[in-house]
């Protein structure tokens, strides 16, 4: 997709955050760049991720504990489509 069309359209983008605090911090430049190019971010991660990223204004969905990452994101996506 061309950068200009991304910025105009406000493409929604669901991002599964890494499990480790340091890895989430290292992902911040990429998340900021995606947002700067027009992506509307919706993040999913561990329970502490919402507090860590609160200053950025991105919605962070707390993933249920005990599920593998792929299963958790799939269950969240399924619930969102039912709403």
N, C-alpha and C positions, 0 to 999 in steps of 0.2 A: 504494500500500500504506500502510496506517495505521502510524504510528510505533510504537505499542504492539505490533502483531503482528510487526513487524520485530525488535524487541528480544527478544520471546519465542522467535522461531523461529531466530535465528542464521543469517540468510540468507547463503549464500556469495556473494561478489562478486569477480569477476575484474576488475582495473583495469590498463589499459595506461598506464604512466607516460609523461610527456613526455620528449623527447630531451635537453633542456637542463637542467643542474644547477639553475639559478635557477628554472625552471618547476616542477621537482619540489619545490623548497623552498616555492614559492608554493602548491602543491597540498596541503601538509601539513595546514592547517586543515580542508580538505574531507575528507581521509582520516581525520583524527581524529574528525570529526563523524559520518562513516559508521560508524566503529567504535563510537562512543558510542551510536549508535542500534541497535546489535546486529548490524551486518554483519560477517561473517568475511572479512577481506580477503586476497586472493591477488594479489600485484602482479607485473607483468612489465615489464621495462625494460632499459636499457643495462647493461653489465657493472659499472659503478661504482655503480649504484643500490643494490645490496645493502649495500655498505659505507656509503653515505650514510644509509640508513635502518635500519642494524643495531640502533640503540638502541630502536627502536619494536617490535621483535619480530614484524614482518610478514614472511611468506615472500616473497622476491623472486626470481622466475625470470629468469635472464639470457637475453635474447633473442639468437638467433644474429645475428652481424653480416652486413651485406650484403643483408638482406631488407627489403622495405618493411614498415612497421608492421602493416598488415592481414594480409599473408601470414605474417608471423612469428607473430602471435597465433593465426591459424587453424591453423598447423602445430602449435603448442603445444597447443591445445585438442584437436586430433585425436589427438595422442600420449597425452594424459591419458585420453581415452575408451577407448583401447585397453588401458590397464593394468588 
